[in-house]
Amino acid sequence: MNASLGSTLALSKAIQGREAAIRHLAHSTSAPSNLNAWVLA
């Protein structure tokens, strides 16, 4: 149970980090190409 909860929290943090990175790229000057590259990676 604890291991499952731990991996769920880790996955949640990873998803939040990815979303933060996407938002950061979306505000950069070359947003379209960077955002597409990140999403497809």
C-alpha positions as CSV (number, residue, x, y, z in Angstrom):
1,M,0.0,0.0,0.0
2,N,2.7,2.5,0.9
3,A,4.8,1.6,-2.2
4,S,1.7,2.2,-4.4
5,L,1.0,5.5,-2.7
6,G,4.6,6.5,-3.1
7,S,4.7,5.8,-6.8
8,T,1.4,7.6,-7.3
9,L,2.8,10.7,-5.6
10,A,6.0,10.5,-7.6
11,L,4.0,10.2,-10.8
12,S,1.9,13.2,-9.8
13,K,5.0,15.3,-9.1
14,A,6.5,14.3,-12.5
15,I,3.3,15.3,-14.3
16,Q,3.3,18.6,-12.5
17,G,6.9,19.2,-13.4
18,R,6.1,18.4,-17.1
19,E,3.2,20.8,-17.1
20,A,5.3,23.5,-15.5
21,A,8.0,23.0,-18.2
22,I,5.3,23.2,-20.9
23,R,4.0,26.4,-19.5
24,H,7.5,27.8,-19.4
25,L,8.1,26.8,-23.0
26,A,4.8,28.3,-24.0
27,H,6.0,31.7,-22.7
28,S,9.3,31.5,-24.5
29,T,10.0,33.3,-27.8
30,S,10.0,30.2,-30.0
31,A,7.0,28.6,-28.3
32,P,5.4,26.6,-31.2
33,S,8.5,24.6,-32.2
34,N,9.7,24.1,-28.6
35,L,6.2,23.1,-27.3
36,N,5.7,20.7,-30.2
37,A,9.1,19.1,-29.6
38,W,8.4,18.7,-25.9
39,V,5.0,17.2,-26.3
40,L,6.2,14.7,-29.0
41,A,9.3,13.7,-27.0
